[in-house]
Amino acid sequence: MIAPLRSTVVPISVSVFAGIVVILGLALGLVLWQLFAVAALIGVVVGAPLGLWVARRMRRAPPIERPASPSMDPEAARRAVTDDHPAPYPAAVDQVYRD
């Protein structure tokens, strides 16, 4: 089974490097089919190993801790409202807060 992360990162990496070569070639006025062949070759030779390396590094990295949010912690919004800031966002022009 191919890992979903690898099957996403590698094609993006290959496409980025091939795209860089195509853009540089077209900017220099090269419009022959060899430009696209060289771009594909460079994309595979440079982009595939780099994409594999990035995917492995992402797998080994510890997960990022997410801050508490109202969707994950229903009490987070209530704790965010203090006496200094009675409302989590400013009121609209025609909005009136009623207790």
Number of C-alpha atoms within 10 A of each C-alpha: 3 6 8 9 15 19 13 12 18 21 16 16 21 23 18 14 21 24 17 13 19 20 15 13 17 13 10 9 9 14 12 10 9 10 18 18 13 15 23 20 15 19 23 20 14 15 23 21 15 16 22 18 15 17 19 13 11 13 12 9 8 8 8 6 6 7 9 12 12 12 9 10 11 11 12 14 13 12 8 14 13 10 7 6 10 11 13 11 8 9 10 7 6 5 8 8 7 4 3
